[in-house]
Amino acid sequence: MQSNTKATAAPKILLATADTRWSQDVLQTLSSKGFDCHHVREGKECQLKVYQQKYSAVLLDPDLQNHSGIEVLKFLKLKHPAVQVIMVFPDQKRSDDYKELCSNSLRAGISKTFVRPLSVNNIVDYLNDLTPSESWKKSSQDPSLPVIPDSEVSDKDCTRVDIAQFFSETPVIFDHYLRISPDHFVKVIGRGESLTSTQVKKYANDGVKYFYFLTRERRNYINFLNEVLKTSMTKSTVAKSQVLSQMVEVSEKFIEEFNVRGLRPDLVIECKNMSRNSFKFIQESQSLRKIMTDFSQLSPELYNKAFLVSFLAGIISRNIQWIGPSTLEAITLAAYLQDIGFVNLPPHVIELQPHEMNAADLALYKDHPRTGADMLSLVPEVSAQVIQIVHQHHELSSGEGFPHGLKGNRVYPMARIISLANALAGLMIRKKLCPLLAMKEFLNEKSQLRHYDPMTIHALLKAFKESGSDT
């Protein structure tokens, strides 16, 4: 799949340091990698530059004169919160001097810290992560694309994709492999090449369930799938069940990437694209009941909670009159981001169900909505609506939720929708049910219905009662 879109402008980077020798090396390397780089030696000059021009990121040395690096950091957080601030300490001693600041880097407005000496390529890799990856649009003949011998590919390097999601008859965007045995892979198709549907079917008949690609390409894959979804929804010839399957796939890969990389600007942008696609799909589908039955075609093992909550919240919202497009987009986005507070939980807590936790672990778990909201408040791309939903997504209308035990109308209306969608999604995953069966079982649990807003339950029922069919 090739794109005809125009090339985007080179990311603009500002380097603020008085170290001339190091700055020359950084500027030369970044420029050679396609970045638009500028350099200043003083703090006041840095603030003026950011005021005059729009920068993606500032590489900031704390030891600036005429306004220190810390003064500049405070200025950027207050006046230009969208700029990514990357602190680069001249040595480990200076880093240790700012230990408290670094331990609260997100709150301080720092997106990343580096300590010299370091390879400039480490900085390049991080800067490349600040924007959605579109290198899949490059020609397969581009010399900048690395060639990886099969012998160097191992399990830890790879991400799998269900063979049912493979795009046959279309040039692939990166190399695909077969896993022969642990840490043994063989390339079956190279970037720019294609497999026929007959070839793919033969692999499936031979027992192949997955193709694999290099995990470092996962950002590319997410960006690619979002583009595919956008196109698929404009074509009447593409079945709704196929679009639904693609939505599940991009959601799963997003969660995998988020769990590894955390809350990165490029992932927030991709998440917004996912929620917009989800919003459009829900708005344009004439029969949500038909879509619900399409879930039966998906393996329950593929259910992804973030996707399910986002999707179910979307269909609930479509049947609530006061919810418009921007609000629905905020709801679907919040559903994907609701559990980002988990990144601050100890691994053993994440693996437990609430009823399995001791008092200390349960207290940590019940604080994750607040922690997640705090994290999102530092991301300029995330609206106040989304932050509020994340903060209250475990509150219940009965007053028995957390973290604050809010009751009835004190719970943010959009958070009530997410709360109900969470309950239904949890039931689908636990018992491996399709939405229609999960809904029947959910309604039979009369003692649980009191926890949720009656208007929201009615909107959910209305969605499931819709009739008609989609292609």
C-alpha positions as CSV (number, residue, x, y, z in Angstrom):
1,M,0.0,0.0,0.0
2,Q,1.6,3.3,-1.1
3,S,0.5,6.8,0.0
4,N,0.1,9.8,-2.2
5,T,0.1,12.2,0.8
6,K,2.7,15.0,0.8
7,A,5.8,14.6,2.9
8,T,5.3,16.2,6.4
9,A,7.6,19.0,7.5
10,A,10.8,17.9,9.3
11,P,10.4,17.9,13.1
12,K,12.0,21.2,14.5
13,I,14.4,20.6,17.4
14,L,16.0,23.2,19.6
15,L,19.3,22.3,21.3
16,A,20.1,24.5,24.4
17,T,23.6,24.1,25.6
18,A,26.8,26.1,26.0
19,D,29.0,23.0,25.2
20,T,30.0,23.9,21.6
21,R,31.9,20.6,20.8
22,W,29.0,18.4,21.9
23,S,26.4,20.6,20.2
24,Q,28.2,20.4,16.9
25,D,28.1,16.6,17.0
26,V,24.4,16.6,17.9
27,L,23.4,19.2,15.3
28,Q,25.3,17.3,12.5
29,T,23.8,13.9,13.4
30,L,20.2,15.2,13.8
31,S,20.4,17.2,10.6
32,S,21.6,14.1,8.7
33,K,18.6,12.2,10.1
34,G,16.1,14.7,8.7
35,F,15.5,17.0,11.7
36,D,15.4,20.8,11.4
37,C,17.8,21.7,14.2
38,H,18.6,25.0,15.9
39,H,21.1,25.8,18.6
40,V,21.2,28.4,21.5
41,R,23.7,28.8,24.3
42,E,21.7,30.7,26.9
43,G,18.5,30.2,28.7
44,K,16.9,33.5,27.8
45,E,17.7,32.9,24.2
46,C,16.1,29.5,24.4
47,Q,12.9,31.0,25.8
48,L,12.8,33.7,23.0
49,K,13.3,31.0,20.3
50,V,10.4,28.9,21.6
51,Y,8.2,32.0,21.7
52,Q,9.1,32.9,18.1
53,Q,8.9,29.4,16.5
54,K,7.1,26.1,17.0
55,Y,9.4,23.4,18.2
56,S,8.6,19.7,18.6
57,A,11.2,19.3,21.3
58,V,13.9,21.1,23.3
59,L,17.2,19.3,24.3
60,L,17.9,21.2,27.5
61,D,21.2,21.4,29.4
62,P,20.5,22.3,33.1
63,D,23.7,24.4,33.3
64,L,22.7,27.3,31.1
65,Q,23.7,30.9,31.8
66,N,21.3,33.9,31.7
67,H,18.3,31.9,33.0
68,S,19.2,28.4,34.1
69,G,17.9,25.2,32.5
70,I,15.5,24.8,35.4
71,E,14.1,28.3,34.9
72,V,13.7,27.5,31.2
73,L,12.0,24.2,32.2
74,K,9.4,26.1,34.3
75,F,8.8,28.6,31.5
76,L,8.2,25.8,29.0
77,K,5.8,23.9,31.2
78,L,3.8,27.0,31.9
79,K,3.8,28.7,28.6
80,H,4.5,25.9,26.0
81,P,3.3,22.6,27.5
82,A,3.1,20.9,24.1
83,V,6.9,21.1,23.6
84,Q,8.7,17.9,24.6
85,V,11.5,18.8,27.0
86,I,14.4,16.4,27.0
87,M,16.9,17.1,29.8
88,V,20.5,16.2,28.9
89,F,22.9,16.1,31.9
90,P,26.6,16.7,31.3
91,D,27.5,13.8,33.6
92,Q,26.2,11.4,36.2
93,K,27.1,13.8,39.1
94,R,24.9,16.5,37.7
95,S,22.1,14.0,37.2
96,D,22.4,12.9,40.8
97,D,22.2,16.6,41.9
98,Y,18.7,16.7,40.3
99,K,17.6,13.3,41.6
100,E,14.4,14.6,43.1
101,L,13.5,16.4,39.9
102,C,14.1,13.4,37.8
103,S,12.0,11.1,40.0
104,N,9.1,13.4,39.3
105,S,10.0,14.1,35.7
106,L,6.4,14.0,34.3
107,R,5.1,16.4,36.9
108,A,8.0,18.7,36.3
109,G,7.3,18.7,32.5
110,I,10.3,16.5,31.5
111,S,9.4,13.9,28.9
112,K,12.9,12.2,28.9
113,T,16.3,12.4,30.6
114,F,19.7,11.5,29.2
115,V,23.1,11.5,30.8
116,R,26.3,12.1,28.9
117,P,28.4,10.5,27.5
118,L,25.9,8.9,25.2
119,S,25.4,8.1,21.6
120,V,23.5,10.7,19.7
121,N,21.6,7.9,18.1
122,N,19.9,7.3,21.4
123,I,18.5,10.8,21.1
124,V,17.6,10.2,17.5
125,D,15.6,7.0,18.4
126,Y,13.7,8.9,21.1
127,L,12.9,11.9,18.8
128,N,11.6,9.5,16.2
129,D,9.1,8.2,18.8
130,L,7.6,11.7,19.3
131,T,5.6,11.5,16.1
132,P,3.5,8.8,14.5
133,S,5.7,6.5,12.4
134,E,5.0,6.7,8.7
135,S,8.1,5.1,7.4
136,W,5.9,2.3,6.0
137,K,5.2,4.8,3.2
138,K,8.8,4.7,2.0
139,S,9.7,2.8,-1.1
140,S,11.0,-0.8,-0.5
141,Q,14.2,0.4,-2.3
142,D,14.9,3.1,0.2
143,P,18.6,2.6,1.3
144,S,17.7,3.8,4.9
145,L,15.7,0.7,5.5
146,P,17.8,-2.0,7.3
147,V,18.2,-5.5,6.1
148,I,18.0,-8.1,8.8
149,P,19.3,-11.6,8.2
150,D,17.0,-14.4,9.3
151,S,19.7,-15.7,11.7
152,E,19.5,-12.5,13.7
153,V,15.7,-12.7,14.3
154,S,14.6,-14.1,17.7
155,D,11.5,-14.5,19.8
156,K,12.2,-11.3,21.8
157,D,12.4,-9.3,18.6
158,C,9.0,-10.3,17.1
159,T,5.4,-9.4,17.2
160,R,2.8,-11.8,15.8
161,V,-0.2,-11.0,13.6
162,D,-3.0,-13.4,13.0
163,I,-2.9,-14.8,9.5
164,A,-6.6,-14.0,9.1
165,Q,-5.6,-10.3,9.4
166,F,-3.0,-10.5,6.6
167,F,-3.6,-8.3,3.6
168,S,-3.2,-10.5,0.6
169,E,-2.8,-9.2,-3.0
170,T,-1.2,-6.0,-1.5
171,P,2.5,-5.1,-1.1
172,V,3.5,-5.6,2.5
173,I,4.8,-2.7,4.5
174,F,7.7,-4.6,6.1
175,D,9.2,-8.1,6.2
176,H,7.1,-11.0,7.4
177,Y,8.5,-14.2,9.0
178,L,7.4,-17.7,9.8
179,R,8.3,-19.1,13.3
180,I,9.8,-22.5,12.7
181,S,10.8,-23.2,16.3
182,P,11.9,-21.1,19.3
183,D,14.2,-18.3,18.1
184,H,14.2,-19.7,14.6
185,F,12.5,-17.6,11.9
186,V,12.4,-17.7,8.2
187,K,11.4,-14.7,6.0
188,V,8.4,-15.6,3.8
189,I,7.8,-12.2,2.2
190,G,9.9,-9.1,2.0
191,R,8.8,-5.5,2.1
192,G,7.1,-4.3,-1.1
193,E,6.3,-7.9,-2.1
194,S,2.8,-9.5,-1.9
195,L,1.2,-12.9,-1.4
196,T,-1.9,-14.1,-3.2
197,S,-5.0,-15.1,-1.3
198,T,-4.3,-18.6,-2.6
199,Q,-0.8,-18.6,-1.0
200,V,-2.2,-17.3,2.3
201,K,-4.9,-19.9,2.3
202,K,-2.3,-22.6,1.7
203,Y,-0.3,-21.4,4.7
204,A,-3.5,-21.5,6.8
205,N,-4.4,-25.0,5.6
206,D,-0.8,-26.1,6.6
207,G,-1.5,-25.0,10.2
208,V,0.1,-21.6,10.1
209,K,-1.8,-19.3,12.6
210,Y,0.5,-16.3,12.6
211,F,3.0,-14.3,10.6
212,Y,5.6,-12.4,12.5
213,F,7.2,-9.0,12.1
214,L,9.9,-7.1,14.0
215,T,8.5,-5.5,17.1
216,R,10.3,-2.3,16.3
217,E,7.9,-2.0,13.4
218,R,4.8,-2.1,15.6
219,R,4.4,1.7,15.6
220,N,4.5,1.6,11.8
221,Y,1.9,-1.2,11.9
222,I,-0.5,0.8,14.1
223,N,-0.1,3.9,11.9
224,F,-0.7,1.7,8.8
225,L,-3.8,0.1,10.2
226,N,-5.3,3.4,11.2
227,E,-4.9,4.5,7.6
228,V,-6.4,1.3,6.3
229,L,-9.4,1.7,8.6
230,K,-10.0,5.2,7.5
231,T,-10.0,3.9,3.9
232,S,-12.1,0.8,4.6
233,M,-14.9,2.8,6.1
234,T,-15.3,4.9,2.9
235,K,-15.9,1.8,0.8
236,S,-19.3,0.2,0.6
237,T,-17.7,-3.0,-0.6
238,V,-15.9,-3.6,2.6
239,A,-18.0,-5.7,5.1
240,K,-18.7,-4.2,8.5
241,S,-17.4,-7.5,10.1
242,Q,-14.0,-6.9,8.3
243,V,-13.8,-3.4,9.6
244,L,-14.6,-4.6,13.1
245,S,-11.8,-7.2,12.8
246,Q,-9.3,-4.5,11.8
247,M,-10.4,-2.3,14.7
248,V,-9.7,-5.2,17.1
249,E,-6.3,-5.7,15.5
250,V,-5.1,-2.1,15.8
251,S,-6.4,-1.9,19.3
252,E,-4.4,-4.9,20.4
253,K,-1.2,-3.7,18.9
254,F,-1.7,-0.3,20.5
255,I,-2.1,-1.8,23.9
256,E,1.0,-4.0,23.3
257,E,3.0,-0.9,22.3
258,F,1.6,1.2,25.2
259,N,2.6,-1.5,27.7
260,V,6.2,-1.3,26.5
261,R,6.6,2.4,25.7
262,G,4.2,4.0,28.1
263,L,2.3,7.3,27.5
264,R,4.3,8.7,24.5
265,P,3.1,11.6,22.3
266,D,3.1,9.5,19.2
267,L,0.8,6.9,20.8
268,V,-1.6,9.5,22.1
269,I,-1.9,10.7,18.5
270,E,-2.5,7.2,17.2
271,C,-5.0,6.6,20.0
272,K,-6.9,9.7,18.9
273,N,-6.9,8.3,15.3
274,M,-8.3,5.0,16.7
275,S,-11.1,6.7,18.6
276,R,-12.0,8.8,15.6
277,N,-12.3,5.7,13.4
278,S,-14.3,4.0,16.1
279,F,-16.6,7.0,16.4
280,K,-17.1,7.2,12.6
281,F,-17.8,3.4,12.4
282,I,-20.4,3.6,15.2
283,Q,-22.1,6.7,13.8
284,E,-22.4,5.3,10.3
285,S,-23.6,1.8,11.1
286,Q,-27.3,1.4,10.6
287,S,-27.7,-1.7,12.7
288,L,-25.6,-2.1,15.8
289,R,-27.3,-5.3,16.6
290,K,-25.8,-6.8,13.4
291,I,-22.4,-5.5,14.4
292,M,-22.9,-7.1,17.9
293,T,-23.5,-10.5,16.2
294,D,-20.3,-10.0,14.1
295,F,-18.4,-10.3,17.4
296,S,-19.3,-14.0,17.3
297,Q,-17.0,-14.4,14.4
298,L,-14.0,-13.2,16.5
299,S,-12.2,-15.6,18.8
300,P,-12.9,-14.7,22.4
301,E,-9.2,-14.9,23.1
302,L,-8.7,-11.9,20.9
303,Y,-11.0,-9.7,23.0
304,N,-9.1,-6.7,24.2
305,K,-10.6,-4.8,27.1
306,A,-9.7,-1.4,26.0
307,F,-11.2,-1.9,22.6
308,L,-14.3,-3.5,24.0
309,V,-14.9,-0.7,26.5
310,S,-14.4,1.9,23.8
311,F,-16.7,0.2,21.4
312,L,-19.5,-0.6,23.9
313,A,-19.3,3.0,25.3
314,G,-19.6,4.2,21.8
315,I,-22.8,2.3,21.1
316,I,-24.3,3.4,24.4
317,S,-23.5,7.0,23.7
318,R,-25.1,6.8,20.3
319,N,-28.4,6.3,22.0
320,I,-28.1,9.3,24.4
321,Q,-29.4,12.5,22.8
322,W,-27.2,15.0,24.5
323,I,-24.0,13.4,23.3
324,G,-22.5,14.9,20.1
325,P,-19.5,14.0,18.0
326,S,-16.8,15.7,20.1
327,T,-18.2,14.2,23.3
328,L,-18.4,10.7,21.8
329,E,-14.8,11.0,20.5
330,A,-13.7,12.0,24.1
331,I,-15.6,8.9,25.5
332,T,-14.0,6.5,23.1
333,L,-10.6,8.0,23.7
334,A,-10.9,7.8,27.5
335,A,-11.9,4.2,27.2
336,Y,-8.5,3.4,25.6
337,L,-6.6,5.5,28.2
338,Q,-8.6,4.7,31.3
339,D,-6.1,2.3,32.9
340,I,-2.8,4.1,32.2
341,G,-2.5,4.5,35.9
342,F,-1.6,0.8,36.0
343,V,2.0,1.7,34.9
344,N,2.6,2.9,38.4
345,L,1.4,-0.3,40.0
346,P,3.7,-3.1,41.1
347,P,3.6,-6.0,38.6
348,H,2.2,-8.5,41.1
349,V,-0.8,-6.2,41.7
350,I,-1.7,-6.0,38.0
351,E,-1.8,-9.8,37.8
352,L,-4.3,-10.1,40.6
353,Q,-8.1,-9.7,40.7
354,P,-9.3,-7.2,43.3
355,H,-10.8,-10.0,45.5
356,E,-7.3,-11.6,45.6
357,M,-5.5,-8.5,46.8
358,N,-4.5,-7.7,50.4
359,A,-5.4,-4.4,51.9
360,A,-2.2,-2.6,50.9
361,D,-2.4,-3.9,47.3
362,L,-6.1,-3.0,47.0
363,A,-5.4,0.6,48.2
364,L,-2.8,0.9,45.4
365,Y,-5.1,-0.5,42.8
366,K,-8.0,1.8,43.8
367,D,-5.7,4.8,43.3
368,H,-5.0,4.0,39.7
369,P,-7.8,6.2,38.3
370,R,-6.4,9.3,40.1
371,T,-2.8,8.4,39.1
372,G,-3.9,8.0,35.5
373,A,-5.7,11.4,35.5
374,D,-2.6,13.1,36.9
375,M,-0.5,11.6,34.1
376,L,-2.9,12.7,31.4
377,S,-3.1,16.2,32.8
378,L,0.5,16.6,31.7
379,V,-0.3,15.7,28.1
380,P,-1.5,18.8,26.1
381,E,-3.2,16.6,23.5
382,V,-5.7,15.2,26.1
383,S,-8.8,17.3,26.9
384,A,-10.2,18.0,30.4
385,Q,-13.2,15.8,29.5
386,V,-11.0,12.8,28.9
387,I,-9.1,13.4,32.1
388,Q,-12.3,13.6,34.1
389,I,-13.7,10.4,32.6
390,V,-10.4,8.5,33.4
391,H,-10.5,9.9,37.0
392,Q,-14.0,8.6,37.6
393,H,-14.2,5.5,35.4
394,H,-14.6,3.2,38.4
395,E,-17.1,5.3,40.3
396,L,-20.6,3.7,40.5
397,S,-24.0,5.4,40.7
398,S,-24.6,3.3,43.9
399,G,-21.7,5.1,45.6
400,E,-19.8,1.9,46.0
401,G,-17.1,2.7,43.4
402,F,-13.7,4.3,43.8
403,P,-11.4,6.3,44.3
404,H,-13.9,8.7,45.9
405,G,-17.1,6.8,46.4
406,L,-19.2,9.3,44.4
407,K,-22.9,8.7,44.1
408,G,-25.7,9.3,41.6
409,N,-25.4,12.6,39.8
410,R,-22.1,13.4,41.5
411,V,-20.5,10.9,39.0
412,Y,-19.5,12.6,35.8
413,P,-22.1,11.6,33.2
414,M,-19.6,10.3,30.6
415,A,-17.8,8.3,33.4
416,R,-21.1,6.5,34.1
417,I,-21.1,5.3,30.5
418,I,-17.5,4.0,30.8
419,S,-18.4,2.3,34.1
420,L,-21.3,0.4,32.5
421,A,-19.2,-0.5,29.4
422,N,-16.4,-1.7,31.7
423,A,-18.8,-4.1,33.5
424,L,-20.1,-5.6,30.3
425,A,-16.6,-5.9,28.7
426,G,-15.3,-7.6,31.9
427,L,-18.1,-10.2,31.7
428,M,-17.4,-10.8,28.0
429,I,-13.7,-11.5,28.7
430,R,-14.2,-13.5,31.9
431,K,-16.8,-15.9,30.4
432,K,-15.7,-15.5,26.7
433,L,-19.1,-14.4,25.6
434,C,-20.2,-12.4,22.6
435,P,-22.0,-9.1,23.4
436,L,-25.5,-10.4,23.0
437,L,-25.0,-13.3,25.4
438,A,-23.1,-11.1,27.8
439,M,-25.9,-8.6,27.8
440,K,-28.5,-11.3,28.7
441,E,-26.4,-12.5,31.6
442,F,-25.7,-9.0,32.7
443,L,-29.4,-8.1,32.9
444,N,-30.1,-11.3,34.9
445,E,-27.8,-10.1,37.6
446,K,-30.4,-7.8,39.2
447,S,-28.4,-7.1,42.3
448,Q,-25.6,-5.6,40.1
449,L,-27.8,-3.2,38.0
450,R,-28.3,-0.8,41.0
451,H,-24.6,0.2,40.5
452,Y,-25.3,1.8,37.1
453,D,-27.2,4.8,35.9
454,P,-30.7,3.8,34.7
455,M,-30.6,6.1,31.6
456,T,-27.3,4.6,30.6
457,I,-28.7,1.0,30.9
458,H,-31.7,2.1,28.8
459,A,-29.4,3.4,26.1
460,L,-27.5,0.1,26.1
461,L,-30.8,-1.9,25.8
462,K,-31.9,0.3,23.0
463,A,-28.8,-0.5,21.0
464,F,-29.3,-4.2,21.4
465,K,-32.9,-4.0,20.3
466,E,-32.1,-2.3,17.0
467,S,-33.1,-4.3,14.0
468,G,-31.9,-4.3,10.4
469,S,-28.7,-5.4,8.7
470,D,-25.4,-4.1,7.4
471,T,-23.5,-5.4,4.5
